[in-house]
Amino acid sequence: SFAIEDYGVKRLLSLTEEEIEGRFQKYKRMIKV
């Protein structure tokens, strides 16, 4: 049970990290243009 929860949390964190990175790239492009 703990292992599954830990895996879910890690996956959630990695997903949010990708989301933040994607948004940052979008803002970067907007600033350049």
N, C-alpha and C positions, 0 to 999 in steps of 0.2 A: 504493500500500500504506500509506504513512504517512498519507495523507488519510483513508483508511477507518478506520484505527486511531484517529486523532485524533477522528473523528466518533463512533466507538463510545465513546470515553472521555468525550467531552462529553455524550453521551446518558446514559451511566451516571451521571455526576455529577448531571445534571438530575433523573434518576429518584430517586436517593437523596435529593436535596434535597426533592423532593415528598414522599417517604416520611417524612422527618424532620419536615417541616412538618405533615403529616397527624397524626403521632403527637403532636406538640406541641399541636395543636388538641384532640385527644382528652383529653390530660392537663389542659388548660386547663378543659375542660368538667367533668371529674371534680372538679377543685379548686373550681370555682364551686358545684357541687352538694354 
